[in-house]
Amino acid sequence: MKTVAAIAPVLALAAALTVAAPAFAADLTVAFPNAAPQGQIMVAVFNSEANYGGEGQPAQVAMLDAAGGQTSITFDGLPDGDYAVRAFHDLNGDGKMNTNPFGMPVE
């Protein structure tokens, strides 16, 4: 009887470890319906405040061809969580967000 009593907590722990909460996945669509039909739109999705603040990398990135009419993107299968999106419209197509001498975006 002592053997069964000793094994029962181990089996209960093993069962608890194997029954994990389901990892939900979601799709996130980001649209820019009023975007000018020129250049590209750069989009980055961040999965943490630290990454968004510049300390890490985005979870996913995309480049939309606004000149070709592409003004929305869907990021598929994102794990359950909180996300932030950063985007800019690169009107001249140089791959950078151009700024004026005071650091204000000009595109």
C-alpha positions as a LaTeX table, in Angstrom:
\begin{tabular}{lrrr}
\hline
Residue & $x$ (\AA) & $y$ (\AA) & $z$ (\AA) \\
\hline
Met1 & 0.00 & 0.00 & 0.00 \\
Lys2 & 2.92 & 2.37 & 0.66 \\
Thr3 & 4.11 & 1.89 & $-2.94$ \\
Val4 & 0.77 & 3.04 & $-4.37$ \\
Ala5 & 0.70 & 6.02 & $-2.02$ \\
Ala6 & 4.24 & 7.02 & $-3.09$ \\
Ile7 & 3.53 & 6.63 & $-6.81$ \\
Ala8 & 0.23 & 8.53 & $-6.79$ \\
Pro9 & 1.79 & 12.00 & $-6.23$ \\
Val10 & 4.36 & 11.32 & $-8.97$ \\
Leu11 & 1.63 & 10.31 & $-11.43$ \\
Ala12 & $-0.41$ & 13.38 & $-10.50$ \\
Leu13 & 2.62 & 15.61 & $-11.11$ \\
Ala14 & 3.32 & 13.92 & $-14.45$ \\
Ala15 & $-0.30$ & 14.39 & $-15.50$ \\
Ala16 & $-0.17$ & 18.06 & $-14.52$ \\
Leu17 & 2.99 & 18.60 & $-16.56$ \\
Thr18 & 1.62 & 16.95 & $-19.68$ \\
Val19 & $-1.71$ & 18.80 & $-19.63$ \\
Ala20 & $-0.61$ & 22.27 & $-20.63$ \\
Ala21 & $-2.84$ & 25.19 & $-21.51$ \\
Pro22 & $-3.56$ & 25.32 & $-25.23$ \\
Ala23 & $-1.32$ & 27.68 & $-27.19$ \\
Phe24 & $-3.80$ & 29.83 & $-29.07$ \\
Ala25 & $-2.77$ & 31.28 & $-32.39$ \\
Ala26 & $-4.30$ & 34.31 & $-34.05$ \\
Asp27 & $-4.00$ & 36.29 & $-37.22$ \\
Leu28 & $-3.31$ & 40.02 & $-37.16$ \\
Thr29 & $-4.23$ & 42.14 & $-40.18$ \\
Val30 & $-2.75$ & 45.61 & $-40.49$ \\
Ala31 & $-4.24$ & 47.85 & $-43.20$ \\
Phe32 & $-3.31$ & 51.26 & $-44.57$ \\
Pro33 & $-6.39$ & 52.17 & $-46.66$ \\
Asn34 & $-5.34$ & 55.80 & $-47.28$ \\
Ala35 & $-1.74$ & 55.11 & $-48.25$ \\
Ala36 & $-0.37$ & 56.97 & $-51.25$ \\
Pro37 & 0.29 & 54.63 & $-54.20$ \\
Gln38 & 4.06 & 55.05 & $-54.13$ \\
Gly39 & 7.06 & 53.52 & $-52.35$ \\
Gln40 & 6.86 & 50.83 & $-49.67$ \\
Ile41 & 5.25 & 50.48 & $-46.26$ \\
Met42 & 7.52 & 48.93 & $-43.64$ \\
Val43 & 5.70 & 47.08 & $-40.84$ \\
Ala44 & 7.13 & 45.47 & $-37.69$ \\
Val45 & 5.18 & 43.49 & $-35.05$ \\
Phe46 & 6.64 & 43.35 & $-31.54$ \\
Asn47 & 5.70 & 40.83 & $-28.84$ \\
Ser48 & 7.12 & 42.64 & $-25.80$ \\
Glu49 & 7.54 & 46.15 & $-24.48$ \\
Ala50 & 11.31 & 45.67 & $-24.26$ \\
Asn51 & 11.55 & 44.69 & $-27.93$ \\
Tyr52 & 9.32 & 47.58 & $-28.99$ \\
Gly53 & 11.46 & 49.98 & $-26.97$ \\
Gly54 & 14.50 & 49.15 & $-29.08$ \\
Glu55 & 16.19 & 46.51 & $-26.93$ \\
Gly56 & 15.27 & 43.57 & $-29.14$ \\
Gln57 & 14.05 & 42.37 & $-32.48$ \\
Pro58 & 10.49 & 42.41 & $-33.85$ \\
Ala59 & 8.56 & 39.13 & $-33.82$ \\
Gln60 & 7.69 & 39.56 & $-37.51$ \\
Val61 & 8.33 & 42.11 & $-40.24$ \\
Ala62 & 6.89 & 42.84 & $-43.67$ \\
Met63 & 7.40 & 45.23 & $-46.55$ \\
Leu64 & 4.33 & 46.20 & $-48.56$ \\
Asp65 & 4.57 & 47.43 & $-52.14$ \\
Ala66 & 2.33 & 50.50 & $-51.91$ \\
Ala67 & 3.28 & 51.48 & $-55.47$ \\
Gly68 & 1.83 & 48.14 & $-56.60$ \\
Gly69 & $-1.37$ & 48.64 & $-54.58$ \\
Gln70 & $-0.49$ & 46.43 & $-51.61$ \\
Thr71 & $-1.83$ & 48.26 & $-48.56$ \\
Ser72 & $-2.53$ & 45.49 & $-46.03$ \\
Ile73 & $-0.72$ & 42.52 & $-44.54$ \\
Thr74 & $-1.84$ & 39.58 & $-42.41$ \\
Phe75 & 0.56 & 38.07 & $-39.89$ \\
Asp76 & $-0.61$ & 34.46 & $-39.45$ \\
Gly77 & $-0.40$ & 32.18 & $-36.44$ \\
Leu78 & 0.80 & 34.61 & $-33.78$ \\
Pro79 & 0.90 & 32.99 & $-30.33$ \\
Asp80 & $-1.53$ & 34.29 & $-27.71$ \\
Gly81 & $-0.22$ & 37.53 & $-26.23$ \\
Asp82 & 0.00 & 41.30 & $-26.48$ \\
Tyr83 & 1.51 & 42.91 & $-29.56$ \\
Ala84 & 2.49 & 46.37 & $-30.79$ \\
Val85 & 2.92 & 47.45 & $-34.39$ \\
Arg86 & 5.35 & 50.01 & $-35.76$ \\
Ala87 & 5.10 & 51.15 & $-39.39$ \\
Phe88 & 6.21 & 53.88 & $-41.72$ \\
His89 & 5.55 & 54.71 & $-45.35$ \\
Asp90 & 8.82 & 54.94 & $-47.28$ \\
Leu91 & 7.61 & 57.26 & $-50.03$ \\
Asn92 & 10.91 & 57.57 & $-51.90$ \\
Gly93 & 11.80 & 53.86 & $-51.66$ \\
Asp94 & 15.23 & 54.29 & $-50.06$ \\
Gly95 & 14.49 & 51.82 & $-47.23$ \\
Lys96 & 14.78 & 54.46 & $-44.50$ \\
Met97 & 12.50 & 56.83 & $-42.66$ \\
Asn98 & 13.86 & 60.18 & $-43.73$ \\
Thr99 & 13.83 & 63.04 & $-41.23$ \\
Asn100 & 14.44 & 66.78 & $-41.30$ \\
Pro101 & 17.39 & 68.36 & $-39.44$ \\
Phe102 & 15.31 & 68.38 & $-36.23$ \\
Gly103 & 14.64 & 64.63 & $-36.41$ \\
Met104 & 11.00 & 64.93 & $-37.47$ \\
Pro105 & 9.83 & 62.43 & $-40.12$ \\
Val106 & 9.37 & 63.92 & $-43.59$ \\
Glu107 & 7.69 & 60.88 & $-45.12$ \\
\hline
\end{tabular}
